[in-house]
C-alpha cells in the first residue's frame, strides 16, 4: 500500500517524467540511434625543469598524435533497451627519446624509450529502462569524487558499473562501482585504482572505488551537486558544490562556483590517518568579450588534498585553483587566483579566445604529515603559477571545428615544496568529425 501511494504521489508531481515521455519509449532502435565520431589529436609537450641538480634530467619533451573512434549504439525498442559503446584509441610517437621522457604522452619501456605505438579498445554494455541507464565495462566517469583525466594524448578510463537515473525532471542520481582502470598510457584495463601523490613516485592501491551522488538543476542558471565516495581501505570522501549565473544586463553577467570536500581515512588506512577539508569559492564578471574572475581556496589538514586515479596519473579535483600544473592542494595551503578571459568574437574574430591567470599559494606546512605525505613539504612553503592559453576554432569550411591551442605555464616555489620549478608548453591540435 505504501509503495502504491508513493508511485501515485510521484506520478502527480510536476517533476516526475511519465513513462510515456521517457527516453526509452522514444527510442528509434539499436541501429537507428547509433552514432560514430572520430577525434584526431596532435600533441606536443615540453616541460623545462628549472634549478635541477647537475647530471639529472632537466627537461621532458614528447610529440605524438592519435585517432580516437567512439561508437555509441542506440537502444533496442521495448520496455528494456539494450545497447553498447565501443571506443578505439590508436596513438603514434612522432618524436621523443630516453633522455626526454616524462611528458606522459606514450608508454615508456623498461629500456627508457617511449614506445612507437599504443592502442586500446574500451567496450561497455548498457541497459535502459525509462530514463535510467545501467552500464558495465570501460567507462569515463565525470563527477567530483571519481573522474577521468584527459589532459594528455589519450584519456583515462575505469572498468566497472555505473547507473544514472533521470526519472525526476532536473534531478540526476548517479552511482558507480569500479575495480580497475586504464591510465593514459595503458593498453589494458587491469591497472589498480588508488591515489597518486604528486611527484612522490609512490602509489596506494584500493581494491575498489564506489560513489553515489545527486545533481539538481532547478534552472539553467543554477546547479547543486552532492556526492559521497569510498576508496576501499584508503578514504571516504564527501563533496558539495554549486554554480550560479545571473545576467545583469544584455552585456553584463555574473557567475559563481562553490566547492567543498571532506576526506577522512577508512578501513586499513593505506595512505595513513587522513582528516582533510578543502574548499574553494570563485566568481566572475563578464562584459561583452571580456571576463575577469577571482578565486580563493583553502586546505584544512596536515596531509595534502590528494587525487584518485590510476598508477602515475590522476583524475581532476573540482576546486577553483586546480590549474595547468599545480592544484594548490598542499597541507594547510591557502591560495588565490586572478584570471582574465577574452573572446575575440567581440572584435570580429569568432573562434579566437585568450585566457591568462595567476595563482599564488602560501602557508603550506607539511611538517605534521604522515605516511604517504611525510617529508614532502616543509614549513611555510610558498609558490605561484602563471598560465596563458590561446585557442582558435575554425568556424566554417572543410576544417570546421578544427582547434589549435597553445598552453604555456610558469611555476616557481620556495624550498621544501613537492612541486618543482618549471616552464611548460603544450601545443594541441584537435579535429572532431561526426562520421554518422
Phi, psi and omega in degrees: 000317179297322178296317179298319179296319179297316179297322179295319179294318178298317181296329180279343183288139177291344179276343185283136178263111183297151183302326181293341180255007185289160178298322181293322180292340181263001184296145179264341177140167183301313182274318187298326181261010182282158180213146177229120179242157175228141173233122172262131180228132176242126191227122171246131184229128176223123177234120181258116180276126184265139173064029174282155183296146177303141179090354177257163180295125184254001173200156175239137183208129176214154175220127183206165175220163186209153170242126181242114177260136183227107178255130177234113179284164167280190176251144174297154182281161182118180181297324178246119179257142181235140177203184176209158176241145182218131177235139177233121181246129176229127183230149180224135176286136174254326177200149180151153182209176186296334179273001185231013183289164179122357179280337177081021179273320183233155175298149179247127181282174180296340178275002179086002180263137173292142180292154180285323184227157175213138179215141177212141177240127176250137178222145178210141174259147183224145180230133181235131170236123183057244179247027180242130183239124172255132184226140174228135178139204181276122187223165177238086181287150184217087175216172188295336186252350179203106185212170184252161178255137175230041186265002177234213186288310180244150180275159171288169169205165180227150182250126180164204182254145169220151176220127176235130184235129179238039182291334177255127182302134178071010178229130178235124175264137190226124181226151178202151176215118186229146185237350178201177183202181176231123176285179181294341181242013177278148173254353176244194185229021188246020175289142181289151172270141179186221176216150184234114178283128187308125174064013181270349184053040184214131181236154175237124183260141173246146180289334181201162173226138179219154181208160174212142181197171177221139176241123182243127178235086181292340178204171179293342184260358185219143174214150178225132181235134175227124184222154169222148181212167177216126164264116189304126179064017178238294181201166164244139185227138181234143184222141168221137181201166180199160176230151178210134176230148184216118176281113182281313174221186178297332183253340188248131181215149179244142174220151182212154180219139176232135178225140176213132178240145170233121183236128178226143181294156188218147173062236182286353178051057183299333179261010180095184181280108185246127169223107189219131172237124181231134181217160177209154175222138182218148177212148181220151178239124182249130177226111184060236179273354184264145171216128176238137185217162179219155180213152173227142184218145178216139175254124175251108181152152182276354175250153176296151174279104194267176181255145162274153179173203176244165188309124177086347181220161188213160177282187183267147171264127181275064176231155193295325186258022169277103190240203191299313184253308185254156173255356181052049187241027180289165180303128177062017187285140168249145179210152180225148183228142170234130187223146177228132176237145174222129176260112185289357173300331178293341178254012178089015178237076180296142180099342181262132180217154181228139173226136174222135179214157176226130180233133178236133177242145182209173178063026174289132178217105181254016185291341180258006182292153181234162173053243186302330188261357183294142175064020178264333179229148172262197178271152172054046180276141177231151173200167178213160177219140177236126181239140173229129184228121178240127185223141175227130178245119180294133191267340185205174178086189182297332182261021181305136180077002171296128184246131175241124188224137174240127180235122182237133181228143174232130181225136178223151185212157170284177182294163174066034175254144178292336180267146182262159174288138181197161167242138186223138176231130174237125175246118188232127173243129182229136178227104177274144181218126175270113183279315171200000000 
